[in-house]
C-alpha cells in the first residue's frame, strides 16, 4: 500500500517533524480507509454511489443493531485492506442518546495483523 496523507476522519492534516505533511501507510492507512468508508453516506460520491455504510443515518433511528452490523460487513468486504479470512468481528450497540457504538476487529490483508477500531457515531 502506498503512503497517503495522514487524515483521520474528523481530524486535520498535520505536519511531520521535518515540516512536510504527515503521511500514513500500511495498517494506519487501512484503518483510515475503513473509517472513511463506514462514515460516508451512500450516494455522497457521485462516481461511486454504493460507497459508504451511512452509519450517521442510524443515529437516533429505531434500528435493529443487526441491520447496522450487516451494513458494516457489506462495506468491509469492499475494502481491499480487510482480509476475508478470518471474517471481521463487528459488535454494535445503540447507547442511551441513540448514538451508535461500534467495536470492530479485522485482519489487515497485507500485514495479517489484527486491527481494532472502536468508535461512536452520534448526532
Phi and psi in radians as a Rosetta constraint file:
Dihedral C 1 N 2 CA 2 C 2 CIRCULARHARMONIC -1.377 0.35
Dihedral N 2 CA 2 C 2 N 3 CIRCULARHARMONIC 2.841 0.35
Dihedral C 2 N 3 CA 3 C 3 CIRCULARHARMONIC -1.292 0.35
Dihedral N 3 CA 3 C 3 N 4 CIRCULARHARMONIC 2.660 0.35
Dihedral C 3 N 4 CA 4 C 4 CIRCULARHARMONIC -2.538 0.35
Dihedral N 4 CA 4 C 4 N 5 CIRCULARHARMONIC 2.912 0.35
Dihedral C 4 N 5 CA 5 C 5 CIRCULARHARMONIC -1.051 0.35
Dihedral N 5 CA 5 C 5 N 6 CIRCULARHARMONIC 2.384 0.35
Dihedral C 5 N 6 CA 6 C 6 CIRCULARHARMONIC -1.369 0.35
Dihedral N 6 CA 6 C 6 N 7 CIRCULARHARMONIC 1.839 0.35
Dihedral C 6 N 7 CA 7 C 7 CIRCULARHARMONIC -2.506 0.35
Dihedral N 7 CA 7 C 7 N 8 CIRCULARHARMONIC 1.665 0.35
Dihedral C 7 N 8 CA 8 C 8 CIRCULARHARMONIC -1.340 0.35
Dihedral N 8 CA 8 C 8 N 9 CIRCULARHARMONIC 2.486 0.35
Dihedral C 8 N 9 CA 9 C 9 CIRCULARHARMONIC -0.856 0.35
Dihedral N 9 CA 9 C 9 N 10 CIRCULARHARMONIC 2.245 0.35
Dihedral C 9 N 10 CA 10 C 10 CIRCULARHARMONIC 1.450 0.35
Dihedral N 10 CA 10 C 10 N 11 CIRCULARHARMONIC -0.060 0.35
Dihedral C 10 N 11 CA 11 C 11 CIRCULARHARMONIC -1.725 0.35
Dihedral N 11 CA 11 C 11 N 12 CIRCULARHARMONIC -2.814 0.35
Dihedral C 11 N 12 CA 12 C 12 CIRCULARHARMONIC -2.399 0.35
Dihedral N 12 CA 12 C 12 N 13 CIRCULARHARMONIC 2.796 0.35
Dihedral C 12 N 13 CA 13 C 13 CIRCULARHARMONIC -1.099 0.35
Dihedral N 13 CA 13 C 13 N 14 CIRCULARHARMONIC 2.579 0.35
Dihedral C 13 N 14 CA 14 C 14 CIRCULARHARMONIC -2.257 0.35
Dihedral N 14 CA 14 C 14 N 15 CIRCULARHARMONIC 2.725 0.35
Dihedral C 14 N 15 CA 15 C 15 CIRCULARHARMONIC -1.626 0.35
Dihedral N 15 CA 15 C 15 N 16 CIRCULARHARMONIC 2.531 0.35
Dihedral C 15 N 16 CA 16 C 16 CIRCULARHARMONIC -1.404 0.35
Dihedral N 16 CA 16 C 16 N 17 CIRCULARHARMONIC 3.007 0.35
Dihedral C 16 N 17 CA 17 C 17 CIRCULARHARMONIC -1.023 0.35
Dihedral N 17 CA 17 C 17 N 18 CIRCULARHARMONIC -0.408 0.35
Dihedral C 17 N 18 CA 18 C 18 CIRCULARHARMONIC -1.574 0.35
Dihedral N 18 CA 18 C 18 N 19 CIRCULARHARMONIC -0.039 0.35
Dihedral C 18 N 19 CA 19 C 19 CIRCULARHARMONIC 1.658 0.35
Dihedral N 19 CA 19 C 19 N 20 CIRCULARHARMONIC -0.091 0.35
Dihedral C 19 N 20 CA 20 C 20 CIRCULARHARMONIC -1.403 0.35
Dihedral N 20 CA 20 C 20 N 21 CIRCULARHARMONIC 2.987 0.35
Dihedral C 20 N 21 CA 21 C 21 CIRCULARHARMONIC -1.141 0.35
Dihedral N 21 CA 21 C 21 N 22 CIRCULARHARMONIC 2.413 0.35
Dihedral C 21 N 22 CA 22 C 22 CIRCULARHARMONIC -1.208 0.35
Dihedral N 22 CA 22 C 22 N 23 CIRCULARHARMONIC 2.338 0.35
Dihedral C 22 N 23 CA 23 C 23 CIRCULARHARMONIC -1.896 0.35
Dihedral N 23 CA 23 C 23 N 24 CIRCULARHARMONIC 2.668 0.35
Dihedral C 23 N 24 CA 24 C 24 CIRCULARHARMONIC -2.081 0.35
Dihedral N 24 CA 24 C 24 N 25 CIRCULARHARMONIC 2.543 0.35
Dihedral C 24 N 25 CA 25 C 25 CIRCULARHARMONIC -2.602 0.35
Dihedral N 25 CA 25 C 25 N 26 CIRCULARHARMONIC 3.013 0.35
Dihedral C 25 N 26 CA 26 C 26 CIRCULARHARMONIC 0.947 0.35
Dihedral N 26 CA 26 C 26 N 27 CIRCULARHARMONIC -2.268 0.35
Dihedral C 26 N 27 CA 27 C 27 CIRCULARHARMONIC -1.189 0.35
Dihedral N 27 CA 27 C 27 N 28 CIRCULARHARMONIC -0.552 0.35
Dihedral C 27 N 28 CA 28 C 28 CIRCULARHARMONIC -1.154 0.35
Dihedral N 28 CA 28 C 28 N 29 CIRCULARHARMONIC -0.759 0.35
Dihedral C 28 N 29 CA 29 C 29 CIRCULARHARMONIC -1.106 0.35
Dihedral N 29 CA 29 C 29 N 30 CIRCULARHARMONIC -0.695 0.35
Dihedral C 29 N 30 CA 30 C 30 CIRCULARHARMONIC -1.062 0.35
Dihedral N 30 CA 30 C 30 N 31 CIRCULARHARMONIC -0.749 0.35
Dihedral C 30 N 31 CA 31 C 31 CIRCULARHARMONIC -1.085 0.35
Dihedral N 31 CA 31 C 31 N 32 CIRCULARHARMONIC -0.728 0.35
Dihedral C 31 N 32 CA 32 C 32 CIRCULARHARMONIC -1.115 0.35
Dihedral N 32 CA 32 C 32 N 33 CIRCULARHARMONIC -0.690 0.35
Dihedral C 32 N 33 CA 33 C 33 CIRCULARHARMONIC -1.119 0.35
Dihedral N 33 CA 33 C 33 N 34 CIRCULARHARMONIC -0.742 0.35
Dihedral C 33 N 34 CA 34 C 34 CIRCULARHARMONIC -1.101 0.35
Dihedral N 34 CA 34 C 34 N 35 CIRCULARHARMONIC -0.832 0.35
Dihedral C 34 N 35 CA 35 C 35 CIRCULARHARMONIC -1.044 0.35
Dihedral N 35 CA 35 C 35 N 36 CIRCULARHARMONIC -0.784 0.35
Dihedral C 35 N 36 CA 36 C 36 CIRCULARHARMONIC -1.049 0.35
Dihedral N 36 CA 36 C 36 N 37 CIRCULARHARMONIC -0.757 0.35
Dihedral C 36 N 37 CA 37 C 37 CIRCULARHARMONIC -1.095 0.35
Dihedral N 37 CA 37 C 37 N 38 CIRCULARHARMONIC -0.780 0.35
Dihedral C 37 N 38 CA 38 C 38 CIRCULARHARMONIC -1.229 0.35
Dihedral N 38 CA 38 C 38 N 39 CIRCULARHARMONIC -0.575 0.35
Dihedral C 38 N 39 CA 39 C 39 CIRCULARHARMONIC -1.616 0.35
Dihedral N 39 CA 39 C 39 N 40 CIRCULARHARMONIC -0.146 0.35
Dihedral C 39 N 40 CA 40 C 40 CIRCULARHARMONIC -1.410 0.35
Dihedral N 40 CA 40 C 40 N 41 CIRCULARHARMONIC 2.440 0.35
Dihedral C 40 N 41 CA 41 C 41 CIRCULARHARMONIC -1.401 0.35
Dihedral N 41 CA 41 C 41 N 42 CIRCULARHARMONIC 2.465 0.35
Dihedral C 41 N 42 CA 42 C 42 CIRCULARHARMONIC -0.965 0.35
Dihedral N 42 CA 42 C 42 N 43 CIRCULARHARMONIC 2.459 0.35
Dihedral C 42 N 43 CA 43 C 43 CIRCULARHARMONIC 1.318 0.35
Dihedral N 43 CA 43 C 43 N 44 CIRCULARHARMONIC 0.065 0.35
Dihedral C 43 N 44 CA 44 C 44 CIRCULARHARMONIC -1.280 0.35
Dihedral N 44 CA 44 C 44 N 45 CIRCULARHARMONIC -0.533 0.35
Dihedral C 44 N 45 CA 45 C 45 CIRCULARHARMONIC -1.733 0.35
Dihedral N 45 CA 45 C 45 N 46 CIRCULARHARMONIC 1.917 0.35
Dihedral C 45 N 46 CA 46 C 46 CIRCULARHARMONIC -1.032 0.35
Dihedral N 46 CA 46 C 46 N 47 CIRCULARHARMONIC -0.582 0.35
Dihedral C 46 N 47 CA 47 C 47 CIRCULARHARMONIC -1.542 0.35
Dihedral N 47 CA 47 C 47 N 48 CIRCULARHARMONIC -0.179 0.35
Dihedral C 47 N 48 CA 48 C 48 CIRCULARHARMONIC -2.374 0.35
Dihedral N 48 CA 48 C 48 N 49 CIRCULARHARMONIC 1.264 0.35
Dihedral C 48 N 49 CA 49 C 49 CIRCULARHARMONIC -1.103 0.35
Dihedral N 49 CA 49 C 49 N 50 CIRCULARHARMONIC -0.376 0.35
Dihedral C 49 N 50 CA 50 C 50 CIRCULARHARMONIC -1.589 0.35
Dihedral N 50 CA 50 C 50 N 51 CIRCULARHARMONIC -0.015 0.35
Dihedral C 50 N 51 CA 51 C 51 CIRCULARHARMONIC -1.287 0.35
Dihedral N 51 CA 51 C 51 N 52 CIRCULARHARMONIC 2.274 0.35
Dihedral C 51 N 52 CA 52 C 52 CIRCULARHARMONIC 1.958 0.35
Dihedral N 52 CA 52 C 52 N 53 CIRCULARHARMONIC 2.575 0.35
Dihedral C 52 N 53 CA 53 C 53 CIRCULARHARMONIC -1.751 0.35
Dihedral N 53 CA 53 C 53 N 54 CIRCULARHARMONIC -0.146 0.35
Dihedral C 53 N 54 CA 54 C 54 CIRCULARHARMONIC 0.962 0.35
Dihedral N 54 CA 54 C 54 N 55 CIRCULARHARMONIC 0.718 0.35
Dihedral C 54 N 55 CA 55 C 55 CIRCULARHARMONIC -1.037 0.35
Dihedral N 55 CA 55 C 55 N 56 CIRCULARHARMONIC -0.560 0.35
Dihedral C 55 N 56 CA 56 C 56 CIRCULARHARMONIC -1.071 0.35
Dihedral N 56 CA 56 C 56 N 57 CIRCULARHARMONIC -0.486 0.35
Dihedral C 56 N 57 CA 57 C 57 CIRCULARHARMONIC -1.230 0.35
Dihedral N 57 CA 57 C 57 N 58 CIRCULARHARMONIC -0.276 0.35
Dihedral C 57 N 58 CA 58 C 58 CIRCULARHARMONIC -1.513 0.35
Dihedral N 58 CA 58 C 58 N 59 CIRCULARHARMONIC -0.254 0.35
Dihedral C 58 N 59 CA 59 C 59 CIRCULARHARMONIC -1.160 0.35
Dihedral N 59 CA 59 C 59 N 60 CIRCULARHARMONIC 2.196 0.35
Dihedral C 59 N 60 CA 60 C 60 CIRCULARHARMONIC 1.374 0.35
Dihedral N 60 CA 60 C 60 N 61 CIRCULARHARMONIC -0.066 0.35
Dihedral C 60 N 61 CA 61 C 61 CIRCULARHARMONIC -1.573 0.35
Dihedral N 61 CA 61 C 61 N 62 CIRCULARHARMONIC 2.669 0.35
Dihedral C 61 N 62 CA 62 C 62 CIRCULARHARMONIC -1.413 0.35
Dihedral N 62 CA 62 C 62 N 63 CIRCULARHARMONIC 1.800 0.35
Dihedral C 62 N 63 CA 63 C 63 CIRCULARHARMONIC -2.400 0.35
Dihedral N 63 CA 63 C 63 N 64 CIRCULARHARMONIC 2.484 0.35
Dihedral C 63 N 64 CA 64 C 64 CIRCULARHARMONIC -1.347 0.35
Dihedral N 64 CA 64 C 64 N 65 CIRCULARHARMONIC 2.182 0.35
Dihedral C 64 N 65 CA 65 C 65 CIRCULARHARMONIC -0.936 0.35
Dihedral N 65 CA 65 C 65 N 66 CIRCULARHARMONIC -0.462 0.35
Dihedral C 65 N 66 CA 66 C 66 CIRCULARHARMONIC -1.125 0.35
Dihedral N 66 CA 66 C 66 N 67 CIRCULARHARMONIC -0.532 0.35
Dihedral C 66 N 67 CA 67 C 67 CIRCULARHARMONIC -1.163 0.35
Dihedral N 67 CA 67 C 67 N 68 CIRCULARHARMONIC -0.704 0.35
Dihedral C 67 N 68 CA 68 C 68 CIRCULARHARMONIC -1.169 0.35
Dihedral N 68 CA 68 C 68 N 69 CIRCULARHARMONIC -0.754 0.35
Dihedral C 68 N 69 CA 69 C 69 CIRCULARHARMONIC -1.018 0.35
Dihedral N 69 CA 69 C 69 N 70 CIRCULARHARMONIC -0.747 0.35
Dihedral C 69 N 70 CA 70 C 70 CIRCULARHARMONIC -1.076 0.35
Dihedral N 70 CA 70 C 70 N 71 CIRCULARHARMONIC -0.739 0.35
Dihedral C 70 N 71 CA 71 C 71 CIRCULARHARMONIC -1.116 0.35
Dihedral N 71 CA 71 C 71 N 72 CIRCULARHARMONIC -0.743 0.35
Dihedral C 71 N 72 CA 72 C 72 CIRCULARHARMONIC -1.102 0.35
Dihedral N 72 CA 72 C 72 N 73 CIRCULARHARMONIC -0.855 0.35
Dihedral C 72 N 73 CA 73 C 73 CIRCULARHARMONIC -1.036 0.35
Dihedral N 73 CA 73 C 73 N 74 CIRCULARHARMONIC -0.766 0.35
Dihedral C 73 N 74 CA 74 C 74 CIRCULARHARMONIC -1.005 0.35
Dihedral N 74 CA 74 C 74 N 75 CIRCULARHARMONIC -0.791 0.35
Dihedral C 74 N 75 CA 75 C 75 CIRCULARHARMONIC -1.264 0.35
Dihedral N 75 CA 75 C 75 N 76 CIRCULARHARMONIC -0.614 0.35
Dihedral C 75 N 76 CA 76 C 76 CIRCULARHARMONIC -1.049 0.35
Dihedral N 76 CA 76 C 76 N 77 CIRCULARHARMONIC -0.684 0.35
Dihedral C 76 N 77 CA 77 C 77 CIRCULARHARMONIC -1.282 0.35
Dihedral N 77 CA 77 C 77 N 78 CIRCULARHARMONIC -0.130 0.35
Dihedral C 77 N 78 CA 78 C 78 CIRCULARHARMONIC -1.548 0.35
Dihedral N 78 CA 78 C 78 N 79 CIRCULARHARMONIC -0.202 0.35
Dihedral C 78 N 79 CA 79 C 79 CIRCULARHARMONIC -1.677 0.35
Dihedral N 79 CA 79 C 79 N 80 CIRCULARHARMONIC 2.132 0.35
Dihedral C 79 N 80 CA 80 C 80 CIRCULARHARMONIC -1.098 0.35
Dihedral N 80 CA 80 C 80 N 81 CIRCULARHARMONIC -0.454 0.35
Dihedral C 80 N 81 CA 81 C 81 CIRCULARHARMONIC -1.292 0.35
Dihedral N 81 CA 81 C 81 N 82 CIRCULARHARMONIC -0.262 0.35
Dihedral C 81 N 82 CA 82 C 82 CIRCULARHARMONIC -1.667 0.35
Dihedral N 82 CA 82 C 82 N 83 CIRCULARHARMONIC 2.110 0.35
Dihedral C 82 N 83 CA 83 C 83 CIRCULARHARMONIC -1.244 0.35
Dihedral N 83 CA 83 C 83 N 84 CIRCULARHARMONIC 2.518 0.35
Dihedral C 83 N 84 CA 84 C 84 CIRCULARHARMONIC -1.425 0.35
Dihedral N 84 CA 84 C 84 N 85 CIRCULARHARMONIC -0.415 0.35
Dihedral C 84 N 85 CA 85 C 85 CIRCULARHARMONIC -2.252 0.35
Dihedral N 85 CA 85 C 85 N 86 CIRCULARHARMONIC 2.139 0.35
Dihedral C 85 N 86 CA 86 C 86 CIRCULARHARMONIC -1.255 0.35
Dihedral N 86 CA 86 C 86 N 87 CIRCULARHARMONIC 2.760 0.35
Dihedral C 86 N 87 CA 87 C 87 CIRCULARHARMONIC -1.134 0.35
Dihedral N 87 CA 87 C 87 N 88 CIRCULARHARMONIC 2.588 0.35
Dihedral C 87 N 88 CA 88 C 88 CIRCULARHARMONIC -1.048 0.35
Dihedral N 88 CA 88 C 88 N 89 CIRCULARHARMONIC 2.555 0.35
Dihedral C 88 N 89 CA 89 C 89 CIRCULARHARMONIC -1.749 0.35
Dihedral N 89 CA 89 C 89 N 90 CIRCULARHARMONIC 2.156 0.35
Dihedral C 89 N 90 CA 90 C 90 CIRCULARHARMONIC -2.202 0.35
Dihedral N 90 CA 90 C 90 N 91 CIRCULARHARMONIC 2.187 0.35
Dihedral C 90 N 91 CA 91 C 91 CIRCULARHARMONIC -2.155 0.35
Dihedral N 91 CA 91 C 91 N 92 CIRCULARHARMONIC 2.251 0.35
Dihedral C 91 N 92 CA 92 C 92 CIRCULARHARMONIC -2.221 0.35
Dihedral N 92 CA 92 C 92 N 93 CIRCULARHARMONIC 2.379 0.35
Dihedral C 92 N 93 CA 93 C 93 CIRCULARHARMONIC -2.284 0.35
Dihedral N 93 CA 93 C 93 N 94 CIRCULARHARMONIC 2.520 0.35
Dihedral C 93 N 94 CA 94 C 94 CIRCULARHARMONIC -1.688 0.35
Dihedral N 94 CA 94 C 94 N 95 CIRCULARHARMONIC 2.097 0.35
Dihedral C 94 N 95 CA 95 C 95 CIRCULARHARMONIC -1.760 0.35
Dihedral N 95 CA 95 C 95 N 96 CIRCULARHARMONIC 2.896 0.35
Dihedral C 95 N 96 CA 96 C 96 CIRCULARHARMONIC -0.502 0.35
Dihedral N 96 CA 96 C 96 N 97 CIRCULARHARMONIC -0.883 0.35
Dihedral C 96 N 97 CA 97 C 97 CIRCULARHARMONIC -1.581 0.35
Dihedral N 97 CA 97 C 97 N 98 CIRCULARHARMONIC 0.212 0.35
Dihedral C 97 N 98 CA 98 C 98 CIRCULARHARMONIC 1.585 0.35
Dihedral N 98 CA 98 C 98 N 99 CIRCULARHARMONIC 0.038 0.35
Dihedral C 98 N 99 CA 99 C 99 CIRCULARHARMONIC -1.218 0.35
Dihedral N 99 CA 99 C 99 N 100 CIRCULARHARMONIC 2.717 0.35
Dihedral C 99 N 100 CA 100 C 100 CIRCULARHARMONIC -1.872 0.35
Dihedral N 100 CA 100 C 100 N 101 CIRCULARHARMONIC 2.082 0.35
Dihedral C 100 N 101 CA 101 C 101 CIRCULARHARMONIC -1.734 0.35
Dihedral N 101 CA 101 C 101 N 102 CIRCULARHARMONIC 2.226 0.35
Dihedral C 101 N 102 CA 102 C 102 CIRCULARHARMONIC -2.148 0.35
Dihedral N 102 CA 102 C 102 N 103 CIRCULARHARMONIC 2.248 0.35
Dihedral C 102 N 103 CA 103 C 103 CIRCULARHARMONIC -2.092 0.35
Dihedral N 103 CA 103 C 103 N 104 CIRCULARHARMONIC 1.922 0.35
Dihedral C 103 N 104 CA 104 C 104 CIRCULARHARMONIC -2.151 0.35
Dihedral N 104 CA 104 C 104 N 105 CIRCULARHARMONIC 2.309 0.35
Dihedral C 104 N 105 CA 105 C 105 CIRCULARHARMONIC -2.325 0.35
Dihedral N 105 CA 105 C 105 N 106 CIRCULARHARMONIC 2.267 0.35
Dihedral C 105 N 106 CA 106 C 106 CIRCULARHARMONIC -2.524 0.35
Dihedral N 106 CA 106 C 106 N 107 CIRCULARHARMONIC 2.876 0.35
Dihedral C 106 N 107 CA 107 C 107 CIRCULARHARMONIC -1.735 0.35
Dihedral N 107 CA 107 C 107 N 108 CIRCULARHARMONIC 2.226 0.35
Dihedral C 107 N 108 CA 108 C 108 CIRCULARHARMONIC -1.191 0.35
Dihedral N 108 CA 108 C 108 N 109 CIRCULARHARMONIC 2.197 0.35
Dihedral C 108 N 109 CA 109 C 109 CIRCULARHARMONIC -1.110 0.35
Dihedral N 109 CA 109 C 109 N 110 CIRCULARHARMONIC -0.572 0.35
Dihedral C 109 N 110 CA 110 C 110 CIRCULARHARMONIC -1.425 0.35
Dihedral N 110 CA 110 C 110 N 111 CIRCULARHARMONIC -0.835 0.35
Dihedral C 110 N 111 CA 111 C 111 CIRCULARHARMONIC -1.617 0.35
Dihedral N 111 CA 111 C 111 N 112 CIRCULARHARMONIC -0.291 0.35
Dihedral C 111 N 112 CA 112 C 112 CIRCULARHARMONIC 1.093 0.35
Dihedral N 112 CA 112 C 112 N 113 CIRCULARHARMONIC 0.337 0.35
Dihedral C 112 N 113 CA 113 C 113 CIRCULARHARMONIC -1.607 0.35
Dihedral N 113 CA 113 C 113 N 114 CIRCULARHARMONIC 2.470 0.35
Dihedral C 113 N 114 CA 114 C 114 CIRCULARHARMONIC -1.251 0.35
Dihedral N 114 CA 114 C 114 N 115 CIRCULARHARMONIC 2.321 0.35
Dihedral C 114 N 115 CA 115 C 115 CIRCULARHARMONIC -1.970 0.35
Dihedral N 115 CA 115 C 115 N 116 CIRCULARHARMONIC 2.474 0.35
Dihedral C 115 N 116 CA 116 C 116 CIRCULARHARMONIC -2.153 0.35
Dihedral N 116 CA 116 C 116 N 117 CIRCULARHARMONIC 2.241 0.35
Dihedral C 116 N 117 CA 117 C 117 CIRCULARHARMONIC -2.189 0.35
Dihedral N 117 CA 117 C 117 N 118 CIRCULARHARMONIC 2.117 0.35
Dihedral C 117 N 118 CA 118 C 118 CIRCULARHARMONIC -2.206 0.35
Dihedral N 118 CA 118 C 118 N 119 CIRCULARHARMONIC 2.131 0.35
Dihedral C 118 N 119 CA 119 C 119 CIRCULARHARMONIC -2.692 0.35
Dihedral N 119 CA 119 C 119 N 120 CIRCULARHARMONIC 2.842 0.35
Dihedral C 119 N 120 CA 120 C 120 CIRCULARHARMONIC -2.126 0.35
Dihedral N 120 CA 120 C 120 N 121 CIRCULARHARMONIC 2.365 0.35
Dihedral C 120 N 121 CA 121 C 121 CIRCULARHARMONIC -1.906 0.35
Dihedral N 121 CA 121 C 121 N 122 CIRCULARHARMONIC 2.125 0.35
Dihedral C 121 N 122 CA 122 C 122 CIRCULARHARMONIC -2.360 0.35
Dihedral N 122 CA 122 C 122 N 123 CIRCULARHARMONIC 2.958 0.35
